[in-house]
């Protein structure tokens, strides 16, 4: 159990926590949310021992193994595979001890160490590392590349893989999906669902939180409120709590007015002086309730274009790529006002290439592109943030575009993007990644585009800004093409999808759930190709060797079948136990169950909760054992 008791945490003059309490039980998956700057990453540093509380107590279980995703990585010569394997410290310690024992010819020690290696599934460690790399979008050849050869975003993915490789009791992930595409985000979501330890996840991705966590820890106003349920359930519960708080505030204000009126009328009268003093003491004792409000200063929109063409932009039999390297063939696209298209497809398939071709950042290799007379493109990509003038303020950026606009008009406009007062005059170099993204969005919206091309616009944006962006895109009257790993944004802003894969950009008839199924099928086909590869390579074997190889592979496949059946049974049992546990915990969430009249029922429910948790943990352990056995067999089959 992790427990914060009356913890206060200060960074310089900034008060992040004041008397905060939080209890997280073993095995919980918790989403840590709150506006940028409230102290979420600082709380992680507190748990990691990199910061210390100014007041209060932090209690962590003894010998807890903590894994976390570093936000930076040095340009090491180490290969990606070895870098990921470094995440399993116990594995590395045993491997080092084995090397020492081999040098000293200590055969007894070697036997002990090989047993320890077997106990931690060390022989399958490399296969697990390859699976992590593949899931996060790396190709097979990438495993042997040096870490220094990867870009910053891909190095962050390696940090994530290293954290997942660690055999941890507590996993701390700070915005793990920021540098992932949709495919890798979906894979990570499935991986985290099966993680056996305690997870604390900082994320601004609503769907990701909904599908992974069972509790929400909401940081605001120097405290942490814990809610049971995923993010969507948190929103409902928080709305109810705010409504209750507002009702209590209004009731208290009425009572305060009554007391003040009584004191004002009767304080000077001798017959009423005692009662007046009593009322004054009541006011002094009264704990003031704050008015309820939602902390969201963002209300921006994309200003209506002055003129519009139909069609806005067209591609005809276009070949898109870099120089002579063609990425996409025969692309035809007709963008009309009101078109709202989401781009789907594997990493590297050409989604960004298509957008860059549309915005003329990449010339077409061949084909035709024609723009309407009044076409005005608003283009957002991560490199737009790097193109900002770091010494200029948000106001100056807009002033350069519209020198005739008044300072007050620009300041009022920037206020809708959360830049109030002197924030609008601060140089951009002082801003966080999220603030720079808001500046870039403000610049786009100011110029009244009628075609928006957006490549991962939500990176670094918190939940409140993402919500404001969703509403702004919903009311945008021009055409939109969107690439995003944020499924909530996609579901709520686009009407159709294009699948960019295998050198083509074709309409995709399904929704995001269908796309997830498509990904599963693609991985299955890839695995099948990998399984067939050794057979193709070994065609030169003699007839006897081929016969023996087939016999051994058949035996291994025969072993796979019962393992898969057992896994299916265990998965069904885990689901059944979890549903039963959810019903019990929903009953325990009802305040009336704690009344004296329901004491026996409460006792029964608590016992059921304990039994179900124990059974679920035991079943999940069995599942993990079977899954690991299956992975080892599959690795042997593919070897």
Residue, then its C-alpha position, 0 to 999 in steps of 0.5 A: x500500500x502507498x500512503x500519503x498522510x498530510x503531505x506538503x510539497x513545495x518547489x521554490x515559492x510554488x505550493x504543489x501540495x498542502x496537507x494532501x492525503x492519498x492511499x493506493x492499494x496494491x494492484x490498483x491501476x490509478x490515473x493521475x490527472x490535473x492541469x499542467x503545472x499542478x505537480x503530477x511529475x513532482x509527485x512521481x519524483x517524491x515516490x522515486x525519492x528524488x524529492x522529499x516532502x516538506x511536511x507529512x509522511x510518505x509510506x511505501x512498502x519495504x523492498x518495493x521495486x519501482x519502474x518508471x519511464x525516463x523522459x530523456x535518454x543519452x546518445x549511447x552506443x548500446x543497441x536498442x535490444x541491450x538497452x531494453x534488457x537493461x531494464x531487468x536489473x535482476x537479469x543483468x545481475x545474474x548475467x554478470x554473476x554468471x560471467x564471473x563464475x565462468x571466469x573463476x570456473x566455479x561450477x557449483x555457483x554456475x549451477x545455482x545461477x542457472x537455476x536463478x536465471x530459470x526462476x526469473x524466466x531469464x532464458x526468454x528475456x530476449x524474446x520478451x524484449x523483442x515483443x516489447x520493441x515490436x509492440x512499440x513500433x520498432x522493426x526487427x532490424x531496429x533491435x541491433x541499431x545503436x540508441x544514438x541512431x534514433x530520434x528523440x521520440x523513438x528514444x522515449x519509446x525505448x525508455x518506455x520499453x525499458x520500464x516495461x521490461x523491469x520486473x516491478x511492483x510499482x510502475x510509474x508512467x508519465x505521458x507514455x502515449x505522447x510519442x506513440x502512434x495509434x497502433x502502439x497506443x492500442x498495444x500498450x493499452x493491452x499490455x497494461x491491462x495485464x500488468x500485475x503490479x500497481x500502476x500510476x499513470x499520468x495521461x491526458x488521453x481519455x480513452x486510454x485512461x478509460x480502458x486502463x485504470x480503475x481509479x482516478x487521483x485528481x490533483x487540484x488546489x494543492x490536494x489530491x481527491x481519489x475517485x473510484x472508476x475510470x475517467x468517464x466515471x470520474x467526470x460524472x462523480x466530479x460533476x455530482x460533487x461540484x453540484x453538491x458543493x455548490x448547493x452547500x455553498x449557497x445554503x451556507x451563504x443564506x445562513x451567513x446572511x441571516x446571522x449577519x442581519x440578526x447581529x446588525x439588528x440586535x447587537x446594541x439591544x441589551x435583551x438581545x446582546x447574548x444571542x447576538x454574541x452567540x451568532x458571532x461565535x457561530x460565524x467564527x466556528x463556521x468552516x467556509x465552503x468555496x463556490x464550486x467551479x470547473x477550472x477551464x480557462x480555454x474557450x477558443x474556436x477556429x475563426x470563420x474563414x472569410x472566403x471558401x472554395x469548393x473543392x478546396x484541394x484535390x489530388x489526382x493519381x498522385x505519387x507521394x514520397x521523398x525525392x525518388x522514393x515513393x511511399x504512396x501510389x495512385x492517391x486521389x482525394x477531393x477535399x470539399x468544405x465540411x469534409x472531416x477525415x481521420x487518417x489511420x495506418x501503421x507507423x511509417x506507412x505514409x500518413x505524415x507523408x500524405x499531409x506534407x504533400x497536401x501542404x506542399x512541404x513535400x512536392x509530389x513525385x508525380x500526379x496532379x494537385x490543384x487548390x481552390x481560389x480561396x484555399x487557406x491551409x492551417x497546418x499543425x505538426x510537432x515541428x511547428x512548435x520548433x519553428x516558433x520564435x523563442x524570444x518573441x511573445x504570443x502577442x508579438x507572434x500575432x502582431x507580425x501576422x496582423x500589424x493593424x490589430x490592436x494589442x487589446x484585441x490580440x490579448x482578448x483573443x489569447x485569453x481564450x487560449x489561456x494566456x492571461x495578463x503578462x503571460x501574453x507578453x512572456x517570451x515563448x522560450x519560458x513556456x512548457x511544451x503544452x503552452x507552445x502547442x497552444x501558441x501554435x494553435x492560436x496562430x493557426x486559428x487567428x489566420x482563419x483557415x478553411x482547411x485544417x491539416x493536423x498531425x498529432x495536435x494533442x501531444x503535450x496538451x492536458x485534458x482541458x485543452x484537448x476538450x476545448x480543441x475537440x469543441x473547436x474542431x466540431x464547430x469548424x466549418x472548413x475541411x479537416x484531415x486529422x492524424x491522432x493517437x487520441x481516439x476520443x478526439x478522432x471519434x468526436x471530430x471526424x466522419x470518415x477514415x482513410x487507411x494508409x497502408x501498403x503504399x495506398x490511401x483508401x477509404x476505410x469503411x469501419x470505425x476505430x474498433x474495426x481498425x483495432x481488429x484490422x491491426x490484430x489480423x495484420x499482426x497475426x499475418x505477420x506472425x504467420x509470415x515469421x513462422x513460415x520464414x524458417x521453412x523457406x530458409x530450410x528448403x535445402x535440408x535433406x528429406x530425413x532432416x525435413x521429416x525430423x524437423x516437421x515432427x519436432x514442430x508438430x510436437x511443439x504445436x501439439x503442446x500449444x493447443x492445450x495451453x491456449x485452451x487453458x488460457x481461454x478458460x483462465x481469461x473467462x474466469x478472470x472476467x467473471x471474477x472481475x464482474x463479481x468484484x465490480x458488483x460488490x464494490x459498487x454495493x460498498x460505494x453506497x453510503x447507506x450500506x454503512x448504516x447500523x441497520x445494514x451491519x450484517x450485509x456490510x460484513x458479508x460484502x466485505x468478506x465477498x470482496x476479500x474472497x473475490x480479490x484473492x481468487x482473482x489474484x490467484x487466477x491471474x497468476x495462473x494465467x501469467x504462468x500459462x502465458x509465459x509458458x506459451x510465449x516460450x513455446x512460441x519462441x522455440x517454434x519461431x527459433 
